């Protein structure tokens, strides 16, 4: 097939590269000329393991192309896939500005009706609205199809080729089957359903995973009160196949580009339709409070934070990415600064992005070693595996006070205490 992808963010670029790897001829479109120039040169505009090699491979094989000119690449396309951002509005609803702009461009430049696929996360019912917009001109044969994406940042390439499921939602069954055929080489559970169901599956999935995280964080807080170990509790729970161990890692809360905005959007949608979502509200409340509880723990141990030197390991919202959107680490640093602390932070990949949002008072280190020197305390805010492998005896010697606040339960508690650290984690 010949496929046009609109948008070259995490979803658009990984989808484009993945489809090219499957043998399709893919044209990726973006309005940012600098970004397109970067991609044409075979360089990724963000960090995603394994992406660069596959990007270069498919450019060289002449299966993957990049352009700023939408008009050039829509008329010969068998499928047009919209992969633009849908950021949250202040009220929690999804901002569909970029989706609508893409649709208007498609309507303007296409000479015949096309199958237009939304991989952008859109509110339930948007497919119907999109199809009406596309068919509001002279051409009345556009088909809007939903194809939810389930890519995890940091593991997106793996997830594209090894998904748990592929969900396609369509009113026109033949259009849905054509979209599904683009993924024919991928062997997994495949589900063809109606558009509204496909759109809701995406939101429901993210909200459920966020609920698991908030649930185990509540259990972790209880563990601290009763003297239990949340890691062992989660392990025992995870043996139950109905529960499974995934997303039962206690910490300082979830962040990123998906969970926060999608859970808020689901809450907003439910309110608009008169449905009371008590669990969704609780998920949001627990997550909003989790990093505050952690901050309270830091204040209780260190006292007045004014002038205290605090090292922070991690800036990205999770490991294996440079994405800082809704990063709890960033929120925590901003709170520490507001309380008068002197913060020095390090992240293996997210430092450049963090510079754009952090106050000038935050020092961004070139290595983890720089963070420890004469620090009154150290905070682990992102679960990068390399942090667990540090020479902790050397770290202790370089610190002013050997105090660690582990917001991701990354370290082995008994080992780190044996070295002489005062160690505070979540629910242990």
C-alpha positions in Angstrom: 0.0 0.0 0.0 0.9 3.7 -0.3 0.2 5.4 3.1 0.3 9.0 4.1 0.9 9.8 7.8 0.0 13.3 9.0 2.1 14.2 12.1 5.6 13.0 13.0 5.5 12.9 16.8 5.9 9.7 18.8 2.9 8.0 17.4 3.2 9.3 13.8 6.9 8.6 13.3 6.9 5.2 14.9 3.8 4.2 12.9 5.3 5.5 9.7 8.6 3.7 10.3 6.8 0.6 11.3 4.5 0.5 8.3 7.5 1.1 6.0 9.3 -1.8 7.7 6.3 -4.0 6.9 6.8 -3.2 3.2 4.5 -0.3 2.6 5.5 2.9 0.8 5.0 5.6 3.5 5.0 9.4 3.2 5.1 11.3 6.5 3.9 14.9 6.6 4.6 17.6 9.1 4.3 21.4 9.1 7.7 21.9 10.7 10.4 22.3 8.0 13.3 21.9 10.4 11.8 18.6 11.8 11.3 17.3 8.3 14.9 18.2 7.4 16.1 16.3 10.4 14.1 13.2 9.5 15.2 13.3 5.9 18.8 13.2 7.2 17.9 10.0 9.1 18.0 11.6 12.5 15.2 11.1 15.1 13.8 14.3 16.7 13.3 12.6 20.0 14.8 9.7 21.8 13.2 6.3 21.3 15.3 3.1 21.5 15.7 1.3 18.1 14.0 4.0 16.1 17.1 5.6 14.4 18.4 2.4 12.8 15.0 1.5 11.4 14.4 5.0 10.2 17.7 5.0 8.2 17.1 1.5 6.9 13.7 2.4 5.3 14.8 5.8 4.0 17.7 3.9 2.2 15.2 1.3 0.9 13.1 4.1 -0.5 10.0 3.0 1.4 9.9 6.0 3.8 9.7 9.7 2.7 9.2 13.0 4.5 7.6 16.2 3.3 5.9 19.4 4.4 3.6 19.4 1.3 0.4 17.5 2.1 -1.0 18.2 -1.4 1.7 16.1 -3.0 1.1 12.9 -1.0 -2.7 12.5 -0.4 -4.1 11.7 -3.9 -2.1 8.5 -4.4 -2.6 7.3 -0.9 -4.6 4.1 -0.2 -4.8 5.2 3.5 -4.3 8.6 5.2 -3.5 8.3 8.9 -3.9 11.3 11.2 -1.3 11.1 14.0 -1.4 14.7 15.4 -1.5 15.8 19.0 -4.7 16.2 21.0 -3.5 18.1 24.0 -5.7 18.7 27.0 -7.7 21.9 27.4 -8.0 23.5 30.8 -11.3 21.8 31.4 -9.8 18.4 30.7 -11.3 17.9 27.2 -9.2 17.1 24.2 -8.1 19.9 21.9 -9.0 18.8 18.4 -7.5 21.8 16.6 -4.7 19.8 14.9 -7.1 16.9 13.9 -9.5 19.4 12.3 -6.6 21.2 10.5 -5.5 17.8 9.1 -9.0 17.0 8.0 -9.5 20.3 6.3 -6.2 19.8 4.4 -7.3 16.4 3.3 -10.6 17.7 2.1 -9.0 20.6 0.2 -6.3 18.5 -1.6 -8.0 15.2 -2.3 -9.6 14.8 -5.7 -11.4 11.5 -4.7 -12.7 10.1 -1.4 -10.2 8.4 0.8 -10.1 6.2 3.9 -9.0 8.5 6.7 -7.7 6.8 9.8 -7.4 8.5 13.2 -4.6 7.2 15.4 -4.6 10.4 17.4 -6.5 9.8 20.6 -9.9 11.5 20.1 -13.1 11.8 22.1 -15.7 9.1 21.6 -17.9 10.2 18.6 -15.1 12.2 16.9 -15.1 9.7 14.0 -18.6 10.6 13.1 -17.8 14.4 13.3 -14.6 13.9 11.3 -16.4 12.0 8.5 -19.1 14.7 8.3 -16.3 17.4 8.0 -14.5 15.5 5.3 -17.7 15.0 3.3 -18.8 18.6 3.7 -17.3 19.6 0.3 -17.9 18.4 -3.2 -16.5 14.9 -2.5 -18.9 12.8 -0.5 -17.1 9.4 -0.4 -14.6 9.9 2.5 -14.6 7.1 5.1 -13.4 7.8 8.7 -11.9 4.8 10.5 -10.6 4.6 14.1 -7.4 2.7 14.8 -6.4 3.1 18.4 -2.7 3.2 19.2 -1.2 1.5 22.3 2.5 2.3 22.0 4.6 2.8 25.1 7.3 5.4 25.0 10.6 3.7 25.4 9.3 0.5 24.0 7.4 1.8 21.0 9.2 -0.1 18.3 8.7 -3.3 20.1 5.1 -2.5 20.7 4.4 -1.8 17.1 5.6 -5.2 15.9 4.4 -7.1 19.0 1.1 -5.5 20.0 -1.3 -7.2 22.4 -4.1 -6.3 20.0 -4.9 -4.2 16.9 -8.3 -2.4 17.2 -10.1 -1.0 14.2 -13.4 0.8 14.4 -15.5 1.5 11.2 -19.0 2.1 10.0 -18.1 0.8 6.6 -16.8 -2.8 7.1 -14.8 -2.8 3.9 -12.9 0.3 4.9 -12.2 -1.2 8.3 -10.9 -4.4 6.7 -8.6 -2.4 4.4 -7.1 -0.6 7.4 -6.6 -3.9 9.2 -4.9 -5.4 6.1 -2.1 -2.8 6.5 -1.1 -4.8 9.5 -1.5 -8.2 7.9 2.1 -9.3 8.7 1.6 -8.7 12.4 0.2 -11.7 14.2 -1.8 -10.8 17.2 -5.4 -10.4 18.4 -7.3 -8.3 15.9 -10.7 -6.7 16.5 -12.9 -5.0 14.0 -15.7 -3.1 15.8 -17.7 0.1 15.5 -16.0 3.5 15.7 -17.3 4.6 19.1 -16.2 1.3 20.7 -12.7 1.5 19.2 -12.4 5.1 20.4 -13.5 4.2 23.9 -11.2 1.2 24.2 -8.2 3.5 24.0 -9.5 5.7 26.8 -10.7 2.8 28.9 -7.4 1.0 28.6 -5.3 4.0 29.7 -7.7 4.8 32.6 -7.6 1.2 33.8 -3.7 1.2 33.8 -3.7 4.5 35.6 -6.2 3.1 38.1 -3.8 0.2 38.9 -1.0 2.6 39.5 -3.1 4.8 41.8 -4.4 1.7 43.6 -1.0 0.3 44.4 0.1 3.8 45.5 -2.8 3.9 48.0 -1.8 0.4 49.2 1.8 1.7 49.6 0.6 4.6 51.7 -1.2 2.1 53.9 1.9 -0.2 54.1 3.8 2.7 55.7 1.1 3.0 58.4 1.0 -0.7 59.2 4.6 -1.8 58.6 4.0 -3.9 55.5 6.2 -4.0 52.3 4.3 -2.9 49.2 6.8 -4.7 46.9 5.9 -8.0 48.5 2.2 -7.1 48.6 2.3 -6.3 44.8 4.3 -9.5 44.2 1.7 -11.6 46.0 -1.2 -9.9 44.2 0.5 -10.3 40.8 0.6 -14.1 41.1 -3.2 -14.0 40.7 -3.7 -14.2 36.9 -6.8 -12.1 37.2 -4.7 -9.2 38.5 -1.1 -9.8 37.0 2.0 -7.9 38.2 2.0 -5.2 35.5 1.5 -1.6 36.6 1.7 -2.6 40.3 4.9 -0.6 40.9 4.4 1.9 43.7 6.0 5.4 43.3 5.4 9.1 43.2 2.7 8.9 40.6 2.2 8.6 36.8 3.0 11.3 34.2 3.6 11.4 30.5 1.7 12.4 27.4 -1.1 9.9 27.7 -2.3 8.8 31.1 -2.9 12.3 32.6 -4.7 13.8 29.7 -6.6 10.7 28.7 -7.9 10.1 32.2 -9.0 13.7 32.5 -10.6 13.6 29.0 -12.5 10.4 30.0 -13.8 12.1 33.1 -14.9 15.1 31.0 -16.6 12.9 28.4 -18.5 11.1 31.1 -19.7 14.3 32.7 -20.8 15.6 29.3 -23.0 12.5 28.9 -24.3 12.5 32.5 -22.3 9.4 33.6 -20.8 9.5 37.1 -17.3 8.0 37.1 -16.3 7.8 40.8 -13.3 5.5 40.2 -11.9 7.8 37.5 -12.2 10.8 39.8 -10.4 8.9 42.6 -7.6 7.9 40.2 -7.0 11.6 39.4 -7.1 12.6 43.1 -4.7 9.9 44.3 -2.2 10.6 41.6 -2.4 14.4 42.2 -1.7 13.8 45.9 1.0 11.2 45.6 4.0 13.4 44.9 2.8 15.8 47.6 2.9 13.0 50.2 6.5 12.3 49.0 7.4 16.0 49.4 5.9 16.0 52.9 8.2 13.1 53.7 11.2 15.0 52.5 10.2 18.0 54.6 9.6 15.9 57.7 13.1 14.4 57.5 15.1 17.4 56.4 13.1 20.1 58.1 13.3 23.6 56.6 14.5 23.2 53.0 15.8 26.7 52.6 19.4 26.5 51.4 19.4 22.7 51.4 21.4 21.1 48.6 19.3 18.4 47.0 20.3 16.1 44.1 17.7 14.7 41.8 18.2 11.7 39.6 15.7 11.7 36.7 13.8 14.3 34.8 11.9 12.3 32.2 8.4 11.1 33.2 9.8 7.5 33.0 12.9 5.7 31.9 13.9 5.1 28.2 12.5 8.4 27.0 13.4 12.0 26.9 9.8 13.1 27.3 9.1 15.4 30.3 5.4 16.0 29.7 3.5 15.8 33.0 6.8 14.6 34.6 6.4 14.1 38.4 10.1 14.8 38.7 9.7 18.2 37.1 6.8 19.0 39.5 8.8 17.9 42.5 11.8 20.0 41.5 9.6 23.1 41.1 8.1 22.5 44.6 11.6 22.1 46.1 12.8 25.3 44.5 9.7 27.2 45.8 10.6 26.0 49.3 14.1 27.4 49.0 16.1 24.3 48.2 19.1 24.3 45.9 18.5 21.6 43.3 21.0 19.9 41.0 19.5 17.3 38.6 20.6 14.8 36.1 18.9 12.6 33.4 20.6 10.5 30.8 18.3 11.7 28.0 15.9 14.4 29.1 18.2 17.3 30.1 17.8 19.3 26.9 14.0 19.2 27.2 14.1 20.0 30.9 16.1 23.2 30.2 13.0 24.5 28.4 10.7 24.3 31.4 12.8 24.5 34.6 13.7 27.6 36.4 17.2 29.1 36.1 17.8 28.2 39.7 18.0 24.5 38.9 21.4 23.3 38.0 21.4 20.5 35.4 24.4 18.2 35.8 26.4 16.5 33.0 26.6 13.3 35.0 25.1 11.6 38.0 28.3 12.1 39.9 27.9 15.9 39.8 24.5 15.5 41.6 25.9 13.9 44.7 28.7 16.3 45.7 28.0 17.8 49.1 24.3 17.1 48.8 22.1 17.1 51.9 19.9 14.5 50.3 19.4 12.6 47.0 16.1 12.0 45.3 15.5 9.2 42.7 12.6 10.6 40.6 12.9 8.4 37.4 13.5 4.7 37.3 16.5 4.6 35.0 18.2 1.2 35.5 21.7 2.7 35.4 20.9 4.6 38.6 20.6 1.3 40.5 24.0 0.3 39.3 25.9 3.3 40.7 28.8 2.9 43.1 26.7 3.8 46.2 29.6 3.7 48.6 31.3 6.3 46.5 28.1 8.3 46.4 27.9 8.2 50.2 31.4 9.6 50.6 30.7 12.5 48.3 27.4 13.5 50.0 27.2 15.9 52.9 24.5 13.7 54.5 23.8 10.1 53.3 20.1 10.5 52.9 18.2 9.0 49.9 14.5 9.5 49.0 13.7 6.8 46.5 10.5 7.8 44.7 10.5 4.8 42.4 11.6 2.0 44.8 14.5 1.4 42.5 17.1 0.4 45.1 17.4 -2.7 47.3 16.5 -1.3 50.7 18.6 -3.7 52.8 21.7 -3.3 50.7 21.5 0.5 50.7 20.9 0.7 54.5 23.8 -1.7 55.1 26.0 0.9 53.4 25.0 3.5 56.0 22.4 5.5 54.2 19.2 6.8 55.7 16.8 5.5 53.1 13.2 6.5 52.5 11.1 4.8 49.8 7.4 4.3 49.0 5.5 1.8 51.1 8.5 -0.1 52.4 
